[in-house]
């Protein structure tokens, strides 16, 4: 497994546990479908789509600036932690 695959799978794992803590009603507004469409879906189908949507959003470079900012906050301030 490449590092890229490992990180992608780790993200999917994080999103999975986030989705597990959410009800169908909590997930529906976050999906890229209207609620009438997702009303017929199971909570598991909503969770799977949520995970795929989150990963796709990141892969489409929508969070690049925010990711860079967060990285810098965490790893450029290491001297504050020690």
Order of alpha helices (4+ residues) and beta strands (2+ residues): alpha-alpha-alpha-alpha-alpha-alpha
